[in-house]
Amino acid sequence: MAYDIKITGGTIMDGTGAKGYAGDVGIKDGKVVALGNAPEDADKVIDATGKVVCPGFVDIHTHYDAQVMWDRMLTISPWHGVTTVVTGNCGFTVAPTRDAHRDLIMRTLENVEGMSVEALRSGLGETWPFETFPEYLDAIEKTGTAINVAALIGHTAVRMYVMGEESTEREATDEEVAQMKRIVADAIEAGALGFATSKAFTHVGYEGRPVPSRLASFDEIREIASALGEAGKGMIQATVGENLSFNEFATLYQDNKCNVSWTALLGGGGLGFGSAIDQLKRSAELVEQGNKVYPQVTCRPLNFELQLKAPFIFESSPVFKPVSEAPTVEAKMAVYDSAEFRAAFKEMLKAGLGAIWQNAVITYCPSEPALEERLVYEVAEERGVHPGDLSIDLSLRDKLEVRFRIPVANSNEDEVETLLTDPNTVLGLSDAGAHASQLCDACFSTHLLSRWVRERKAMSLEEAVRMLTSRPAEVFAIKDRGLLAEGKPADVVVFDPDTVGTSGLKRVYDFPGGADRLVAEAYGIDAVVVNGVLLREGDKDMIDINGNLPGKLLRNGQAA
């Protein structure tokens, strides 16, 4: 038997965490058919001497739900070795959506996930190829993707589908809850990976309203989620918030016997649920009691680069509600320029916000570029003005185009290391596809391998590979990915452990309608194979991006 691809001379790390070993990999008809000893010839030989050969990376926390419809390559994830992504996290999906609610869903995504509504309108088009969630899955499959996609069905979309705008205003009736449960049951039957919801106070939608899932009682969430227990498949992803925390996660697991993964356990802790160490201890207790409840952690500092025209991290504050409600940039500018807002903003800086804003950096200032990469507080002190006034005045001068980089969490690496190396956590929260103009953590995989393995030596290469492959696949009930083994789908990454890493962020304007986003280049990713097809080699796409693509839709976590 001749192989389609043979990878020779590398160190094989199979994703289990077992010690790597020298050997070759033979790939035929989309499967791994030889591991260790691969004696046959091949149509394509990849020399992996001095390199690591491992399963493709699995990113369990993305928001590619809309982007998948216009970017079949799902950039930039495969650049960084990711071969499988999970969409629909936090309950923010584009299906099910009625025609009459499309604008509401897009405006919700604009606010809560930092997506350009112009890009969404342009990319999704006037006529969407789906309304229901089963139709959405079919549309993904028909469109085709470069890498594998598993999709969660989102509570916010389901709630709006059933209740319309009232979904942002009140609890649901028993009949509405029953209807939502039926929709989720149909989605699971059609292949949804699971159910996702959020009660996070930071999740604010259009006009400053809470996203629909925040209006749900726990009884509503529990009843909808019971569709998974009755089906005997699926998992639950939840974003922590009031009345949706450790006790509720344990209840959801006990009710349905399906994995629960929650977002996010960050360095700095807080959010009203104790310190990061407190949350780790509580997580360990739940696992010891037999609950399969796993917090997501991230290996990168959480930095937002934002403009006051879209102040995501502040929109949960009542002070910013008039900004969220203002329909135009001009209206937002009027709010910012008011004496009332300035006074309230300064009070915020005096209180909890001050610790964050003290480290805010001006990253883009069209009218005064010399200020770029300087601290807001430093410039304010030089000019003898309040840092709140400086931030507002600079922004107003440039019609809210000025950008500020703000460290939100995960800045203490010693604390982050504790989170990453805890046995009960799972690596996630790349947010790939969301906040595109504000952050880019889709490069989390190469950052983990460079910063936490090579530089800080916080973990072995084998353990880092496990964290990027079999561990997230196991937690998210993805059945046929995350391991290198004979007979398994051939999703494979070849990387150089001495050079693997990520560039700094750069801003590009390649989204529909010319919208901008931040991207990061990958270093040391020599080859990426998806379902036996060489997708990338030497930092270049090796396939016709307009032709047939090798990615699979993973219905219920598995390719058909």
N, C-alpha and C positions, 0 to 999 in steps of 0.2 A: 504493500500500500504506500503510495506517495502522499506526503502531507501537502496541504495547501500552504501552510506556514510552519517553519521550524525555527525555534528560538534556541540558540546554542551558546554554551559557555558561561551562562549566568549562574547566580546564586538564587535558587528557588525558595521563596517564602510562600507557603500555601494558604496563608490567611488564618490559620488556627493559633498562631503564636509560637508554633514549634520552631526549633532552630533551623535556619536556612541551610541548604545543602547544594552542592554543585550538581548540575544536570542540565538536560535539554528538555524542551517542551515541543510536542508534536500536535498540530491542530489540523483537523479534517472535518469538512461539512459542518462548521460552526461549533464543533465540540473539541475538548481536550481529549486526545486519544493516546497520548504517550507522555509520561511524566518521569523525569529522571533519565531514563534511557530511551532515546528516540532515534533508532538506527536508520530509518528510511530517508530517501531523498525528499526534497520539497520544491514546490514552485517558487517559494520565496523563503530565503534564509535571513534571519536577523541575528547578527553577532552581538551577544550580550556579555561579552567578556568584561569582567570588572563591574558588572551591573546587577541589579536586583530584578528578578522576574516574579511578579506577584499578581493576585487577582485585581481586576479593575476596582477602583474606589467607589464607595456607595455614599451618596450625599442624601441624607434623610430629611433635610429641612430646606426645601427650596420653594420658590413662588413663581415657577415657570408656567403657571396655568394659562396665562394669556400669551406669553412670549412663544410658547411652543407652536402657536398658530402662524407665526411669521418667521421664526428663526428655528428651522428644523435641526440646525447644528447644536442648538442649546449652548451657544457660546456664553461664558468662557469655560464652562465646566470641563469639557474633554481636554482642553489645553493642559489642565492640572491633573489629568489621569482619572477623572471621574467617568465611569461608564454606566452608572445607574443613578437616577434621581427620583425623589419622591416630591410630588407637588401637592398643593391643597392644604398646607400647614396653617394652623391657627384658624381654620375654618373659612379662609378667604379664597374661594374658588369662583370661576366664571360660569359654572353650571351647578344646578339648574338655574336658568334665567329666562324669564318671560321677555318677549319683545319690549313690552312697556317698561320693564325694569332695567334694561341694559345701561341706560345712562346713570341710574342710581348705583349699579354695581361698579361701573367704571369710576365714578366719582368717589365711591367708597375705597376702591383700590388706590386711587390717586392720593387720598389722605392717609390711609392706614399703612399702605405699603410703599408710599413714595413713588408711585408709578405715574408717568406723564399721561394725563388723560388724552392729550392729542395723539401720543404714540399708540395708546390703546384703541382709540377710535380709528386711526389710520391702519393699524396692524390687524385689528379684528374685522374691519370693513363694515359696510352698511348692513349686509346680510350675513349673520353668523350661521355657520353650518351645523348648529346644534341648539337645542333648548333644554332637553332633559340631560341628566348625567350619563345614562347609557349612550345617548347620541353623542355626547362629548367624547367619551372613550372611543367610540367608532370614528369620530373625526380625527382624533390623534392618530389612530391606527391607519386611517386612509392617508393622512398628510405624510406620515413617516417621520422618523427621528433618527439622528445619528447615534444616539445612545438610548439606553433603556429607560422607560418612564413607568412609574407606578403612581397612581393618583388616589388621594384621599378625597372623600366628599365633605364639603365644608358646611358647617352649621349656619354661618351668616348667609350664604347663598340659599340654602334650603329654607331658612326662616323668611327671607325676603320673597322667595317664590310663593310661599303659602300666605304670608300676611301683608305683602306690599310694604308701603312706608310705615305702617303701624308696627312693623317688626323692630323699628328703632325707638318705639315709644312705650310698649307695654309687654306684659307677660302673655303667653299664648293660652288659648282656651284648650280644653281637653280634646276637642275635635281637631283643632289645629295641630296639637302635638301628635295625635294619631296619624294625621296626614303626613307630617314630617317623618315620622317613623316609617311609614310605608315607602316614602321616597328614598330614605336611606336603605331600607331593606332591598328595594329594587336596584339601587346602586351597587350594593354588595353582591347581589346576584349577578349583575352585569360585569363585575370585576373590580370594583373599588377596593383599594387596599384596606380602607378603614374609614373612621369618622373622626373629624377634627373640629375643635371648638376653642373658644377663648373667652375668658372673663377679665382679661388684663385691662386695667384702667388706662393704660397708654394707648389702647386701640380705639381711636376716635375716627369716625367716618365723615361723610359729607356734611357740610353745614355745622360741623362741630358736634354732631350727634354721636352717641355711643354706637359702635357696630352692633348689628342685630343680636348676635349671640350674647352680648353683655346684658340684655334684658331678660334672658332666660333664667328661670329658676333652676335649682339643681334637680328638682323632680323632672323638669322637662328634659334636661340633658340625660338623666338616668333612663327615662323612658325611651328616648330616641336611641340611645346606645344599646338598649336591650335587643335591638334588631340584630346586632352582631352576635350576642350570646345565643339568640334563637337560630341564627344561621350557622353557628359553630365555626366562624372564621372572621378574620379582620383584626384590626388593632385600633387603639384610640390614641390620638395625639391631642394634647390640651395645653393651652397657655394659661398659666396660673393666675388667679385673681380671687376676688372676694367670693366666698362660698364655692370655690373650686381649688382646693389645695390637697394636702396630704390625706386627710380623712376621706374626702370625696374620691380621690384617686383610688384609694384602697377599696372603697365601695364599688366603684366601676369595675375594678378587676374582679372582686369577689362575685359580683352579679353575673359577669359575662365570661370570666376565665380567659380574657384576651389581654395581651400586653398593653400597658399604658405608658406612654412617654410624654413627659411634660417639659415645657419651655419656660424659662431657661434658668439654670443655676449658674449665676455669674459671680465672678470675683467682685467683692464689694457687698454682695448679698442684698439685704434691705428688702424693699417692696412689701414691707409689713409682715414678712414671714421669717424673720430672724436672720442672723449672719449666714454666710456661706457654710461655715462649719456646722452651725445648727441645722441647716437644711441637709447637709451630708449625713449627719447623725440620724435625723428623722427618716431619711431615705433608707439608711441601713436597717433601721428598725422595721420598716415596712417589708423589706426584702426578707429579713429574718423571720417575719411572721408569715411568710409564704406568698406575699403579694409581688407580682411581676410589674413593678412600678419603677420607671427609670428616668431620672432627670437628664436633660440634655445639657452639655457644656460645650464651650467653644475654646479653641486654642489661640484665638487672636484677640487683641485688645478691641473693645467695641467702641469705635470712633465714628461719629456721624459728621459728615460735611454738609451743612445745611444752609439754606437761605431763609430769611424771615418771611419770604412769601410762602414757604412750606415748612413751618417750624415743628416737624413731627414730634420730637421728644418733649415739647412743651405743651402740646395741644390738649393734654388731659387736665391742664390747670385751668380753673375758671378765668384766670387773668387773660388767657389767650382765646377764650371762647368767642369774643367779638371778632378776632382775626379769622378764626375758622369759619364764622358765619358770613364774613364779607365775601361777596361773589367775584370781585375783580381785584387785580393788583392795586388799582387806584383806591378802591375802598379799603383795602388792607393798609395802604400807606396812610390814609386818613386816621385809621385807628391808632397806628403806631405813633403818629405825630400829635395825638391828643395828650393833654396834660394828665388826664386820668390814667391812660395806659402807662405813660412814663413813670408816674408815681407808683403804680402797682408793680411794674417791672422792677423798679429799684427795690421795692420791698421783697420781691422774690429773690433778688440777688443778695439781699441782706440775710435771707433765710437759707433754705436748703440748696437753692439753685446756685448760690455763690460759689460753693465748692467745685461745681462743674464749670461754671463760666470763668472762674479764675484761671483755668488752663485752656480757655478757648483761644484758637489761633485764627487770624485772618488769612484765608488761603486764596481769595480772589477779590480784587478791588479795582474794577476797570478805571475809575477816575483817579486812583492813586496807587499804582502798582508797587510803589516802594514799601507799602505797608504789608505786602504779602509775606506770609510765614512769620509774622510778628504777633506776640500776645496782645489780646485786646486790652488787658489791664495795664500792660507796659506802655502802650501808646496813649491810653487815657491819662496815665500819670504824667507823661511827658507834656501833654496838652492841657493839663489842669482841668479835666472834665470827668464827669462820672462815667464809668465804663458802660453803664446802661445807655446813657445819652450818646456816647460815642458809637455804640453798636447800631442804635436806631438812626443816628444822623448819617453815618456812612451808608447804611442800607437805603435810606430815603434818597440820598444824592444819586444813587445808581439804580433807582426804581426797583429795589429789593433784589438786585442781582448779586450783591456782595455775598461771599460764602465764608462760613466759619467752621473750623474743624473742632469738634467738641468730644473729649474723652468721656464716655458714659460709664463704662465698667471694664473689668478685666485688665486694669492697668498694673496691678501688683502681680508680677510673674510668680513669686513664691506661692501666693494663694492660688493662682491659676494652675500651677503644677500639682497642688493638692487635689484640685478638682479633676484634672486629667487622669491622675493615677489612682483615683478611687475606683474600686471594682464595681460599684453600682451605677456609675454614670455611663452615658453614651455620647459620642462625639457628634455634634450637630450644629444647628443654627448658622449655617453659611448664609441663609437668606438670599441665595442666588436667584436673580430675577426680580428681587424687590429692592426698594430704596436705591435704585440703580444710579441716580445722580448724587446719592448721599454717602454710600459706602460700597465696598466690594470685598466680600469675604468668601467668594467662590473659590479663592485660592487657598482655602484652609488646609487642604491636603499637603500641598508643597510646603506651606509654612510649618505644619507639624513636623515634617521630615527634616526640614533645615533647622528651625529654631529649637525644637524640643528634643530632637534626636541628636543631630550633629553638633549643635552649639552648646546646649544646656545639658545634654546627656541625661535627660529626665527619664528616658525609657529606651529599651532596646529597639532596633529596627524591626525585629519580628513582632514586638508588641504594638508598635506604631502601625504596622501593616494590618494587624488584627483589628485595631481600632478603626481603621479606614475601610475594612472589608467585611469580615464575618460578624463582628460585633453589631454594627448598625443593621446589617441584613437580618440578624437573629431578632433583635429588639423590634424591628418593624415588620416581622413576619414575611420577609422576602425569601422565598424558599429555594430559588435556584441560582443565587448569586453570592459572591463574597468568599468563595473558596476555589482554589486550584485543585482539581481532582479529575481523574479520568472519567469521562462520561458527562462532565459538567459543561455548561456553555462556556465558550472560550472568550471570556472577557479578561484581558491580560494587559498589564502595564509593565514596561521595562524602564527603570530609572537608574540614574547614577547617584549613589548615596553621597558621593563627594561634592556634587554640584547642584543637586536638586534644591529648588527653592522658588521664590516668587519675586518679581520685580516690585518696585513701588507702584502706586496707583497713577493712572493717567486718564484724562477725560477725552472721550471720543464722541462723535455725533452720528452714530450709525443706526439709531433706532428709527422706526417709521416716523415720518414727518420731520426728520432731522433732530429728534430729541437726543439729549446727551445721556451718557452713563459713564461710570468709572469702570476701568478694566485693569487687570494685572497680567503681565506675561509670565509664563512658566519657564523655569530653567531645569535642565537635567532630566526632562521627561523624553526619553529616546523614542518610545513607540507606545501606541495605544491600539489595542485590538478589541473590537466589539463583535461578539457572536461570530468569531472566526474571520472577520474582515479587518484588514489593516486600515484603521481610521486616520491615524496620524503617525508621522515619522519625521524626526528632525525638525519639530516645531511647524510642520506643514500638514495640511489636510491632504490625504492620499486618495480621496474618492471624489467623484463628481457630485458636488453639493446639490445639484439640481436633478440628480438621478435617484436610483433606489438607494435607500440608506439602511444601515445594518441594525439600528436599534429596534427593540421590541417593546410593545405595550405589555407590561406585566400585570395581567388581570389576576386579582387576588394574590399578587406577589409572585407570579410565575408566568413565563412565556407560554403561549398556546402550543 
